[in-house]
């Protein structure tokens, strides 16, 4: 989830991302924590990556094409 340039990765706020808002996290070096100014979320890098994996599940079948037969078979 970087900005597309080399260097430090800019993480997006996972809580804002769940609400379809794209907002960068800020890093506090003394506490080794990331935080969001928009929603007051705080967490470390491990927690960010864990929440990203939960977010990715939402789009896991985005490129799969479902046919009418697939949908009808699921309802039975």
Backbone bond lengths (Angstrom), bond angles and torsions (degrees), N, CA, C in turn:
res aa  C-N    CA-C-N  psi(-1)  N-CA   C-N-CA  omega(-1)  CA-C   N-CA-C  phi
1 X - - - 1.446 - - 1.531 110.85 -
2 X 1.285 115.78 45.99 1.449 118.76 -178.82 1.521 110.60 -91.31
3 X 1.304 114.94 174.97 1.454 121.74 -178.18 1.523 112.63 -81.02
4 X 1.344 118.17 -2.71 1.446 120.38 179.58 1.516 112.49 91.94
5 X 1.301 116.91 15.95 1.454 119.67 176.48 1.533 107.78 -129.29
6 X 1.317 115.27 158.68 1.460 118.43 -178.47 1.521 109.68 -74.10
7 X 1.317 115.34 158.17 1.458 119.78 -179.58 1.510 111.14 115.34
8 X 1.315 116.06 -154.62 1.456 122.98 -176.99 1.530 111.26 -64.04
9 X 1.323 115.94 137.81 1.464 121.49 -179.72 1.525 109.17 -78.59
10 X 1.311 115.84 133.06 1.458 121.00 174.35 1.518 108.09 -95.91
11 X 1.311 115.92 112.61 1.458 120.45 178.56 1.520 109.98 -83.86
12 X 1.326 115.41 149.05 1.459 122.10 174.52 1.522 108.48 -95.53
13 X 1.310 116.98 151.01 1.458 121.36 178.74 1.526 108.49 -68.55
14 X 1.352 117.65 122.55 1.466 119.55 -178.58 1.525 113.47 -65.51
15 X 1.309 117.45 -37.13 1.473 120.25 179.87 1.524 110.91 -66.90
16 X 1.316 116.93 -42.66 1.468 120.00 177.36 1.525 110.27 -67.75
17 X 1.339 117.00 -35.52 1.453 121.35 -179.86 1.527 111.43 -64.17
18 X 1.332 117.49 -35.54 1.463 120.65 176.38 1.523 111.04 -64.52
19 X 1.324 117.06 -26.69 1.475 121.26 178.56 1.520 111.62 -96.75
20 X 1.353 115.98 16.37 1.474 123.22 177.40 1.523 112.62 63.71
21 X 1.331 117.18 33.56 1.460 122.49 175.26 1.523 107.12 -115.32
22 X 1.317 117.35 130.83 1.466 122.15 -177.33 1.525 108.76 -100.88
23 X 1.332 116.68 101.07 1.455 121.27 -175.68 1.530 109.58 -132.22
24 X 1.330 117.57 131.20 1.465 122.21 -178.81 1.523 111.67 -73.06
25 X 1.341 114.64 148.43 1.459 121.01 174.42 1.527 109.40 -91.27
26 X 1.295 115.63 149.66 1.464 121.70 173.94 1.517 108.36 -103.27
27 X 1.336 116.44 153.14 1.461 121.61 -175.44 1.520 110.07 -113.01
28 X 1.332 115.88 130.81 1.454 121.64 176.00 1.523 108.05 -107.14
29 X 1.325 115.60 108.51 1.458 121.39 -171.42 1.529 113.07 -65.77
30 X 1.331 118.47 -38.42 1.465 121.50 -176.95 1.528 111.94 -62.83
31 X 1.324 116.77 -39.17 1.466 121.61 -178.79 1.526 113.01 -94.52
32 X 1.341 117.06 -7.15 1.455 123.08 -175.58 1.529 109.87 52.92
33 X 1.346 115.48 49.60 1.459 122.29 -177.43 1.516 110.33 -136.43
34 X 1.313 113.90 150.56 1.455 121.48 173.17 1.521 108.54 -100.98
35 X 1.331 116.69 150.75 1.459 120.10 178.22 1.528 110.01 -148.63
36 X 1.319 114.14 157.36 1.466 121.71 -179.44 1.519 108.66 -111.97
37 X 1.311 116.81 130.95 1.469 119.91 177.69 1.518 112.12 -78.84
38 X 1.321 116.62 -20.23 1.460 119.50 -176.26 1.524 112.37 -79.59
39 X 1.360 116.86 -43.86 1.464 118.83 -174.25 1.533 112.62 -120.73
40 X 1.319 118.53 3.88 1.469 124.32 178.95 1.517 113.72 64.90
41 X 1.326 118.74 26.64 1.463 121.77 175.25 1.518 109.39 -75.48
42 X 1.322 117.60 141.14 1.461 123.17 176.92 1.511 109.52 -133.21
43 X 1.341 117.65 144.11 1.455 120.73 176.81 1.508 111.50 179.14
44 X 1.326 115.39 168.71 1.460 120.15 178.84 1.528 109.56 -94.25
45 X 1.336 115.52 -179.24 1.458 120.13 -175.52 1.523 111.88 -65.73
46 X 1.326 117.75 -36.63 1.467 121.21 178.60 1.529 110.75 -61.77
47 X 1.310 117.07 -42.04 1.467 120.72 -179.95 1.529 111.30 -67.78
48 X 1.330 116.93 -36.49 1.463 120.79 177.47 1.526 109.90 -62.27
49 X 1.328 116.77 -47.71 1.464 120.73 -178.62 1.526 111.58 -66.04
50 X 1.330 117.50 -34.38 1.464 120.89 177.08 1.527 110.19 -64.91
51 X 1.327 117.24 -44.18 1.466 120.50 179.96 1.522 111.56 -70.19
52 X 1.347 117.92 -31.30 1.461 120.67 174.50 1.522 110.70 -62.59
53 X 1.337 116.98 -39.31 1.468 119.19 179.66 1.528 111.03 -66.16
54 X 1.329 117.19 -34.43 1.466 120.57 175.33 1.534 109.60 -66.33
55 X 1.323 116.31 -40.50 1.463 121.34 179.91 1.533 111.29 -65.44
56 X 1.330 117.25 -37.36 1.464 121.20 -178.97 1.524 112.37 -65.79
57 X 1.320 117.83 -27.22 1.469 120.60 178.11 1.523 111.67 -60.99
58 X 1.324 115.64 -28.34 1.464 120.23 -179.62 1.531 111.31 -62.25
59 X 1.329 115.97 -31.62 1.463 120.88 -175.23 1.520 113.22 -112.45
60 X 1.348 118.85 19.48 1.461 120.39 -173.72 1.521 112.80 -64.50
61 X 1.314 119.50 -33.73 1.462 122.29 -179.29 1.527 112.52 -106.54
62 X 1.309 116.75 24.41 1.455 120.18 -175.65 1.537 111.74 -63.26
63 X 1.317 118.28 -34.80 1.455 120.86 -177.01 1.525 112.81 -93.74
64 X 1.312 117.94 0.15 1.466 121.42 178.85 1.529 109.28 -84.91
65 X 1.307 114.51 135.40 1.463 119.68 179.73 1.524 108.94 -96.90
66 X 1.309 116.49 123.41 1.457 122.39 178.31 1.520 109.55 -97.69
67 X 1.325 116.31 133.30 1.457 121.05 176.69 1.529 108.47 -96.52
68 X 1.316 115.59 170.18 1.459 120.89 178.34 1.527 109.72 -62.51
69 X 1.336 116.29 -37.31 1.464 120.38 179.19 1.531 111.25 -63.13
70 X 1.340 117.40 -39.00 1.462 121.25 177.62 1.526 110.80 -62.23
71 X 1.301 116.34 -42.70 1.467 120.94 -178.10 1.516 110.41 -69.66
72 X 1.341 116.90 -42.61 1.462 120.56 179.17 1.529 111.16 -65.06
73 X 1.331 117.48 -38.36 1.468 121.20 179.34 1.523 110.65 -66.96
74 X 1.317 117.53 -32.52 1.462 121.27 179.51 1.519 110.82 -70.24
75 X 1.334 117.94 -32.92 1.456 121.83 -179.14 1.519 112.90 -74.38
76 X 1.331 117.94 -22.02 1.476 121.09 -176.86 1.485 112.84 -77.38
